Amino acid sequence: MDYTYSDVAKMIDHSLLNPTLTRDDLEAGCGVALAYGTASVCTMPFYLKRCAGAA
């Protein structure tokens, strides 16, 4: 079976778990995940609302 770039991206979890993550980094990371269509974004619980608002 041949996978396209988009097929592979849909199987990837995008991680934003760096303890020094800034709000700008979070928003940029969420933008990357949206642009590539990743399966999910893993983030710290206190960033969840902000990350969900980026969608």
C-alpha positions, 0 to 999 in steps of 0.5 A, spaced: 500 500 500 502 506 498 501 512 503 501 519 501 504 525 505 497 527 508 495 519 510 502 519 514 500 526 517 493 523 520 497 518 524 502 523 527 501 526 534 504 532 534 507 534 541 507 540 545 510 538 551 516 542 552 516 545 560 519 552 557 513 552 552 511 559 551 504 562 548 507 564 542 510 557 541 504 553 543 500 557 538 505 556 532 505 549 534 497 548 534 498 552 527 503 547 524 498 541 527 492 544 523 496 545 517 499 538 516 492 535 519 496 531 524 491 526 528 492 530 535 496 535 539 499 533 546 499 539 550 499 540 558 492 540 561 493 548 563 494 549 555 488 545 553 483 551 552 488 555 549 490 550 544 482 548 543 481 555 541 486 555 535 482 550 531 
